[in-house]
Amino acid sequence: MQRSVVFLGLLAAGCPTPEPVETVYHPSVSFLSPSADTTVPAGDIAVSIVVADFVLAQPATLSHWRPVSPLWLFVPEAEAHNGDGAPRGYAVLRVDGSYQADLRSVQYTLTGVAAGPHTLDVELLFEDGDAFDPPVTASVGFVAE
């Protein structure tokens, strides 16, 4: 019995360790509503976005800072770019090219939308406000009546 244990130990010791698999994320964003080229009632309009390989998150706080020397100097951690999971950040929503809101969830209500044609644009940004290169964006046109 002892010989078989030694043999298995030598066999396992000679096997190469598998390399860790690096996960590659490809963040994307799209509009669920309003749909492209639809007509919706003017006034309050529900906006829904879909994000993939990206986490909509609250802004970074001081609790995310880390010490960088024995003197306890602190610098912010680059959690948004850390590679330990899907990137984190927020989405910037624009209506007809004008800033509307920073989205930290997939639901938002536009208020007081006037009648006429409109364009919604959304762009994903890292927690620290950095843009992706190339930018991760989506656009949808609709008509309010």
Secondary structure, DSSP 8 states (H G I E B T S, - for coil): -HHHHHHHHHHHHTS------------EEEEEES-TTEEE-SEEEEEEEEEES-EE-----GGGEEE-STT--EEE--GGG-SSSS-EEEEEEEETTEEEEEESSSEEEEEEE-SEEEEEEEEEEETTS-EEEEEEEEEEEEEE-
